[in-house]
Amino acid sequence: MTGESSPSPRLLIDDSARDPSSKIWYALPGGYFDIPLDALDAEPGTEQEERLEHLMALVADCAPETERDRYAQTVHDVRHMVRYMRSEGIIGCSLGMHYADDGSCAVSVITVALRDIEWAPPKLTAVRAVSWRECPENIGLLTLPGGRPGSVSDTLVTAPAVAGIAAQELYQCNLYVPAPSGVQLAVLTLSTVAVNSRRHYRDLMESIAHTVTFQDPMPEIERAARGEGAGSGGSIRDDIAGDFG
Protein backbone atom coordinates (compact mmCIF):
# COMPACT_ATOMS: atom_id res chain seq x y z
CA MET A 1 0.00 0.00 0.00
CA THR A 2 1.40 3.38 -0.98
CA GLY A 3 -1.24 5.45 0.73
CA GLU A 4 -1.98 7.25 -2.54
CA SER A 5 -5.60 7.55 -3.49
CA SER A 6 -6.76 5.62 -6.56
CA PRO A 7 -7.63 7.76 -9.58
CA SER A 8 -11.32 8.24 -10.19
CA PRO A 9 -12.69 5.87 -12.86
CA ARG A 10 -13.09 7.60 -16.19
CA LEU A 11 -16.44 7.39 -17.90
CA LEU A 12 -16.56 8.16 -21.63
CA ILE A 13 -20.02 9.18 -22.85
CA ASP A 14 -20.88 8.64 -26.50
CA ASP A 15 -22.74 11.40 -28.34
CA SER A 16 -25.64 8.98 -28.84
CA ALA A 17 -26.36 9.19 -25.09
CA ARG A 18 -27.56 12.76 -25.67
CA ASP A 19 -29.79 11.85 -28.60
CA PRO A 20 -33.33 12.91 -27.60
CA SER A 21 -34.75 10.07 -29.70
CA SER A 22 -32.84 7.38 -27.76
CA LYS A 23 -34.97 4.61 -26.29
CA ILE A 24 -32.26 2.60 -24.53
CA TRP A 25 -28.94 3.35 -22.84
CA TYR A 26 -26.08 1.01 -21.96
CA ALA A 27 -22.35 1.12 -21.21
CA LEU A 28 -19.55 -0.84 -22.87
CA PRO A 29 -16.06 -1.43 -21.48
CA GLY A 30 -12.96 0.04 -23.11
CA GLY A 31 -11.85 -1.44 -26.40
CA TYR A 32 -15.22 -1.17 -28.16
CA PHE A 33 -16.15 1.40 -30.78
CA ASP A 34 -19.46 1.98 -32.51
CA ILE A 35 -20.09 1.09 -36.14
CA PRO A 36 -22.24 3.87 -37.68
CA LEU A 37 -25.13 1.82 -39.04
CA ASP A 38 -27.07 4.90 -40.17
CA ALA A 39 -24.11 6.17 -42.20
CA LEU A 40 -23.54 2.76 -43.82
CA ASP A 41 -27.19 2.45 -44.83
CA ALA A 42 -27.86 5.88 -46.23
CA GLU A 43 -31.13 6.62 -48.00
CA PRO A 44 -30.85 6.42 -51.83
CA GLY A 45 -30.46 9.77 -53.54
CA THR A 46 -29.35 11.64 -50.44
CA GLU A 47 -26.17 13.64 -49.99
CA GLN A 48 -25.13 11.17 -47.29
CA GLU A 49 -25.31 8.33 -49.80
CA GLU A 50 -23.18 10.28 -52.28
CA ARG A 51 -20.51 10.80 -49.62
CA LEU A 52 -20.67 7.12 -48.70
CA GLU A 53 -20.32 6.00 -52.32
CA HIS A 54 -17.32 8.31 -52.71
CA LEU A 55 -15.70 6.92 -49.57
CA MET A 56 -16.30 3.33 -50.64
CA ALA A 57 -14.76 4.06 -54.04
CA LEU A 58 -11.67 5.44 -52.31
CA VAL A 59 -11.41 2.26 -50.23
CA ALA A 60 -11.60 0.10 -53.34
CA ASP A 61 -9.03 2.27 -55.14
CA CYS A 62 -6.58 1.70 -52.29
CA ALA A 63 -6.56 -2.03 -53.02
CA PRO A 64 -3.98 -3.62 -55.34
CA GLU A 65 -5.34 -3.78 -58.87
CA THR A 66 -5.55 -7.57 -58.75
CA GLU A 67 -7.63 -7.38 -55.56
CA ARG A 68 -9.84 -4.43 -56.49
CA ASP A 69 -12.88 -6.49 -57.48
CA ARG A 70 -12.69 -8.47 -54.25
CA TYR A 71 -12.47 -5.27 -52.20
CA ALA A 72 -15.45 -3.79 -54.04
CA GLN A 73 -17.48 -6.95 -53.38
CA THR A 74 -16.52 -6.86 -49.70
CA VAL A 75 -17.71 -3.26 -49.45
CA HIS A 76 -20.97 -4.28 -51.10
CA ASP A 77 -21.35 -7.19 -48.67
CA VAL A 78 -20.80 -4.88 -45.69
CA ARG A 79 -23.58 -2.55 -46.83
CA HIS A 80 -25.88 -5.53 -47.45
CA MET A 81 -25.13 -6.88 -43.95
CA VAL A 82 -25.84 -3.50 -42.36
CA ARG A 83 -29.16 -3.26 -44.21
CA TYR A 84 -30.05 -6.76 -43.00
CA MET A 85 -29.18 -5.91 -39.40
CA ARG A 86 -31.35 -2.81 -39.49
CA SER A 87 -34.24 -4.84 -40.93
CA GLU A 88 -33.89 -7.17 -37.93
CA GLY A 89 -34.32 -4.26 -35.52
CA ILE A 90 -30.66 -3.85 -34.61
CA ILE A 91 -30.07 -0.27 -33.52
CA GLY A 92 -26.48 -0.53 -32.30
CA CYS A 93 -23.35 -2.41 -33.30
CA SER A 94 -19.91 -2.20 -31.69
CA LEU A 95 -16.62 -3.83 -32.62
CA GLY A 96 -14.22 -4.77 -29.84
CA MET A 97 -10.53 -5.57 -30.02
CA HIS A 98 -8.67 -6.92 -26.99
CA TYR A 99 -5.67 -9.08 -26.20
CA ALA A 100 -6.43 -12.70 -25.35
CA ASP A 101 -4.57 -14.64 -22.65
CA ASP A 102 -2.15 -16.06 -25.23
CA GLY A 103 -1.25 -12.59 -26.50
CA SER A 104 -3.27 -12.85 -29.70
CA CYS A 105 -5.84 -10.24 -30.75
CA ALA A 106 -9.41 -11.19 -29.82
CA VAL A 107 -12.15 -9.55 -31.88
CA SER A 108 -15.79 -9.48 -30.83
CA VAL A 109 -18.98 -7.84 -32.04
CA ILE A 110 -21.86 -6.67 -29.84
CA THR A 111 -25.22 -5.90 -31.42
CA VAL A 112 -28.18 -4.25 -29.69
CA ALA A 113 -31.79 -4.72 -30.76
CA LEU A 114 -34.93 -3.21 -29.23
CA ARG A 115 -38.04 -5.23 -29.98
CA ASP A 116 -41.69 -4.38 -29.44
CA ILE A 117 -43.51 -7.29 -27.78
CA GLU A 118 -46.97 -8.05 -26.47
CA TRP A 119 -47.35 -6.96 -22.88
CA ALA A 120 -46.25 -9.42 -20.25
CA PRO A 121 -44.74 -9.08 -16.78
CA PRO A 122 -41.01 -8.36 -17.25
CA LYS A 123 -39.97 -11.39 -15.17
CA LEU A 124 -42.03 -13.67 -17.40
CA THR A 125 -40.57 -12.04 -20.52
CA ALA A 126 -37.02 -12.60 -19.25
CA VAL A 127 -37.72 -16.32 -18.77
CA ARG A 128 -39.49 -16.68 -22.10
CA ALA A 129 -36.82 -14.81 -24.03
CA VAL A 130 -33.97 -17.00 -22.88
CA SER A 131 -35.84 -20.11 -24.04
CA TRP A 132 -36.58 -18.80 -27.55
CA ARG A 133 -33.36 -20.24 -28.97
CA GLU A 134 -33.65 -23.71 -30.46
CA CYS A 135 -30.93 -25.05 -28.14
CA PRO A 136 -30.48 -22.67 -25.23
CA GLU A 137 -27.42 -23.43 -23.11
CA ASN A 138 -25.99 -22.14 -19.85
CA ILE A 139 -29.14 -20.22 -19.01
CA GLY A 140 -28.94 -17.70 -16.22
CA LEU A 141 -31.51 -15.36 -14.66
CA LEU A 142 -30.24 -11.95 -13.53
CA THR A 143 -31.36 -9.47 -10.92
CA LEU A 144 -30.48 -6.01 -12.19
CA PRO A 145 -30.39 -2.62 -10.38
CA GLY A 146 -33.78 -1.73 -8.95
CA GLY A 147 -34.74 -5.41 -8.80
CA ARG A 148 -35.34 -5.50 -12.55
CA PRO A 149 -35.13 -8.94 -14.22
CA GLY A 150 -32.88 -10.07 -17.04
CA SER A 151 -31.60 -13.32 -18.50
CA VAL A 152 -28.54 -14.59 -20.34
CA SER A 153 -27.51 -17.67 -22.30
CA ASP A 154 -24.53 -18.65 -24.40
CA THR A 155 -23.55 -21.35 -26.86
CA LEU A 156 -20.96 -22.43 -29.43
CA VAL A 157 -22.05 -22.62 -33.06
CA THR A 158 -20.20 -23.49 -36.24
CA ALA A 159 -19.91 -20.62 -38.71
CA PRO A 160 -19.99 -21.93 -42.31
CA ALA A 161 -17.08 -21.39 -44.67
CA VAL A 162 -17.40 -18.18 -46.74
CA ALA A 163 -15.18 -16.39 -49.26
CA GLY A 164 -12.24 -18.71 -48.74
CA ILE A 165 -12.47 -18.62 -44.94
CA ALA A 166 -12.72 -22.08 -43.41
CA ALA A 167 -15.61 -23.03 -41.16
CA GLN A 168 -14.86 -22.15 -37.54
CA GLU A 169 -16.40 -22.20 -34.10
CA LEU A 170 -18.21 -19.07 -33.01
CA TYR A 171 -19.11 -18.17 -29.43
CA GLN A 172 -22.38 -16.32 -28.96
CA CYS A 173 -23.78 -14.83 -25.77
CA ASN A 174 -27.31 -13.42 -25.67
CA LEU A 175 -28.55 -10.98 -23.08
CA TYR A 176 -32.25 -10.16 -22.59
CA VAL A 177 -33.48 -7.15 -20.58
CA PRO A 178 -37.24 -6.43 -20.58
CA ALA A 179 -38.40 -2.85 -20.29
CA PRO A 180 -40.35 -1.98 -17.11
CA SER A 181 -43.32 -1.16 -19.36
CA GLY A 182 -43.55 -4.81 -20.36
CA VAL A 183 -43.92 -3.99 -24.06
CA GLN A 184 -40.27 -3.83 -25.15
CA LEU A 185 -37.30 -6.19 -24.92
CA ALA A 186 -33.64 -5.30 -25.31
CA VAL A 187 -31.57 -8.08 -26.88
CA LEU A 188 -27.77 -7.71 -26.75
CA THR A 189 -25.68 -10.33 -28.56
CA LEU A 190 -21.93 -10.82 -28.42
CA SER A 191 -20.24 -12.91 -31.11
CA THR A 192 -16.57 -13.88 -31.32
CA VAL A 193 -14.30 -16.57 -32.71
CA ALA A 194 -12.15 -16.26 -29.56
CA VAL A 195 -13.93 -19.27 -28.06
CA ASN A 196 -11.20 -19.87 -25.48
CA SER A 197 -12.15 -16.57 -23.86
CA ARG A 198 -15.84 -17.40 -23.60
CA ARG A 199 -15.88 -17.32 -19.78
CA HIS A 200 -14.51 -13.77 -19.88
CA TYR A 201 -17.07 -12.69 -22.48
CA ARG A 202 -19.93 -14.22 -20.49
CA ASP A 203 -18.87 -12.22 -17.41
CA LEU A 204 -18.54 -9.11 -19.58
CA MET A 205 -22.09 -9.46 -20.92
CA GLU A 206 -23.52 -9.94 -17.44
CA SER A 207 -21.70 -6.75 -16.40
CA ILE A 208 -23.18 -4.88 -19.35
CA ALA A 209 -26.64 -6.05 -18.29
CA HIS A 210 -26.32 -4.02 -15.09
CA THR A 211 -25.89 -0.82 -17.11
CA VAL A 212 -28.90 -1.24 -19.44
CA THR A 213 -31.68 1.25 -18.76
CA PHE A 214 -34.77 2.50 -20.55
CA GLN A 215 -34.69 5.89 -18.83
CA ASP A 216 -32.19 8.63 -19.62
CA PRO A 217 -29.42 8.32 -16.99
CA MET A 218 -27.55 11.40 -18.19
CA PRO A 219 -28.95 13.97 -15.72
CA GLU A 220 -27.95 11.76 -12.79
CA ILE A 221 -24.52 10.97 -14.28
CA GLU A 222 -23.84 14.67 -14.88
CA ARG A 223 -24.81 15.51 -11.31
CA ALA A 224 -22.44 12.79 -10.09
CA ALA A 225 -19.64 14.17 -12.29
CA ARG A 226 -20.15 17.59 -10.67
CA GLY A 227 -20.03 16.01 -7.22
CA GLU A 228 -23.67 16.80 -6.54
CA GLY A 229 -26.37 14.56 -5.18
CA ALA A 230 -24.13 12.51 -2.87
CA GLY A 231 -25.91 9.46 -1.58
CA SER A 232 -28.13 9.21 -4.61
CA GLY A 233 -26.48 9.62 -8.02
CA GLY A 234 -22.87 10.08 -6.85
CA SER A 235 -22.03 6.38 -7.14
CA ILE A 236 -23.07 5.79 -10.75
CA ARG A 237 -19.60 6.24 -12.15
CA ASP A 238 -18.13 3.92 -9.51
CA ASP A 239 -20.89 1.38 -10.09
CA ILE A 240 -20.11 1.20 -13.83
CA ALA A 241 -16.39 0.89 -13.16
CA GLY A 242 -17.16 -1.85 -10.64
CA ASP A 243 -19.24 -3.76 -13.18
CA PHE A 244 -16.33 -3.92 -15.62
CA GLY A 245 -13.63 -4.49 -12.99
ABEGO torsion letter per residue (X at the ends): XAGBBBBBBBBBBBAAAABAABABBBBBBBGBBBBBAAAABBBBGBAAAAAAAAAAAAAAAABBAAAAAAAAAAAAAAAAAAAAAAAAGBABBBBBBBBBAAGBBBBBBBBBBBBBBBBBBAAAAAAAAAAABABBBGBBBBBBBGGBBBBBBBBBBBBBBBGGBBBBBBBBBBBBBBBAAGABBBBBBBBBABAAAAAAAAAAAAAAAAABBABBAAAAAAAAAAGBGBGAAAAAAAAAAAAAX
